[in-house]
Amino acid sequence: MFHTPAHKITPAAAAAVFSVYGLVAKQSTEPKPDFNVCDAGSIVLLTPITPAAKAWCKEYLPEDCARHGRAYAIEARYICGIIDGLEDDGLIVTNDRS
């Protein structure tokens, strides 16, 4: 078998390799989240993950919004309205507790 750089392997070639070795490629059908939310008590950390999420924050959150690293620190009383707005705009929010 010859070596092909990973970036040049087509999906069909990858499927052929998997079938030769009896492997099953796992592909997630779940859409990837745009935001992660972490409840820290009176403050909720809203972390944008995707470029679309970052653009949404730039458009809708105030410039002086408190930050904690990459996350926006949102008062808990406002987070439900913000999440409703995110979801209305088609963005996906997850609560990753790992």
C-alpha positions as CSV (number, residue, x, y, z in Angstrom):
1,M,0.0,0.0,0.0
2,F,1.3,3.5,-0.9
3,H,1.3,6.4,1.5
4,T,-0.9,9.4,0.7
5,P,-0.9,12.5,2.9
6,A,-4.0,12.6,5.1
7,H,-5.2,15.9,3.5
8,K,-5.4,14.2,0.1
9,I,-7.4,11.1,1.0
10,T,-10.9,11.4,-0.5
11,P,-14.0,10.2,1.5
12,A,-14.4,7.3,-1.0
13,A,-10.8,6.2,-0.4
14,A,-11.3,6.4,3.4
15,A,-14.5,4.4,3.1
16,A,-12.6,1.7,1.1
17,V,-9.8,1.5,3.7
18,F,-12.4,1.2,6.5
19,S,-14.2,-1.6,4.6
20,V,-11.0,-3.5,3.9
21,Y,-10.2,-3.6,7.5
22,G,-13.7,-4.2,8.7
23,L,-13.9,-0.9,10.5
24,V,-16.9,1.3,10.8
25,A,-16.4,5.0,10.5
26,K,-18.3,6.9,13.2
27,Q,-19.8,10.1,11.9
28,S,-21.7,12.3,14.2
29,T,-25.1,13.4,12.9
30,E,-25.5,15.9,15.7
31,P,-24.7,19.5,14.7
32,K,-21.8,21.0,16.5
33,P,-22.6,23.6,19.2
34,D,-21.9,27.3,18.6
35,F,-21.8,28.2,22.3
36,N,-21.0,26.5,25.6
37,V,-22.8,27.7,28.8
38,C,-21.5,27.1,32.3
39,D,-23.6,28.1,35.3
40,A,-21.3,29.6,37.9
41,G,-24.1,30.7,40.3
42,S,-25.1,34.3,40.0
43,I,-22.9,34.5,36.8
44,V,-23.2,32.3,33.7
45,L,-20.2,31.9,31.4
46,L,-21.2,32.0,27.8
47,T,-18.3,30.9,25.6
48,P,-18.5,31.3,21.8
49,I,-17.0,28.4,20.0
50,T,-17.7,29.0,16.3
51,P,-17.0,32.1,14.1
52,A,-20.8,32.5,13.8
53,A,-21.0,32.6,17.6
54,K,-18.2,35.2,17.9
55,A,-19.9,37.4,15.3
56,W,-23.2,37.1,17.2
57,C,-21.5,38.3,20.4
58,K,-19.9,41.2,18.6
59,E,-23.3,42.2,17.2
60,Y,-25.5,41.7,20.2
61,L,-23.5,41.8,23.4
62,P,-22.2,45.2,24.7
63,E,-18.6,46.0,24.1
64,D,-18.0,46.4,27.9
65,C,-19.5,43.0,28.7
66,A,-17.4,41.4,31.5
67,R,-15.2,38.6,30.3
68,H,-13.6,35.6,31.9
69,G,-11.0,34.3,29.5
70,R,-12.8,33.6,26.3
71,A,-16.2,33.5,28.0
72,Y,-18.6,36.3,28.5
73,A,-19.8,36.7,32.1
74,I,-23.5,37.2,32.0
75,E,-25.7,37.8,35.0
76,A,-28.0,34.8,35.6
77,R,-31.2,36.8,35.3
78,Y,-30.3,37.7,31.6
79,I,-29.1,34.4,30.3
80,C,-32.5,32.9,29.4
81,G,-33.3,35.9,27.1
82,I,-29.8,35.6,25.5
83,I,-30.2,31.9,24.9
84,D,-33.6,32.5,23.4
85,G,-32.1,35.0,21.0
86,L,-29.3,32.7,20.1
87,E,-31.6,29.9,19.3
88,D,-34.0,32.2,17.4
89,D,-31.0,33.0,15.2
90,G,-30.3,29.3,14.6
91,L,-27.3,29.0,16.9
92,I,-26.8,25.9,19.1
93,V,-26.0,26.1,22.8
94,T,-24.6,23.3,24.9
95,N,-24.0,22.8,28.6
96,D,-20.8,20.8,28.6
97,R,-20.1,19.7,32.1
98,S,-17.0,17.7,31.3
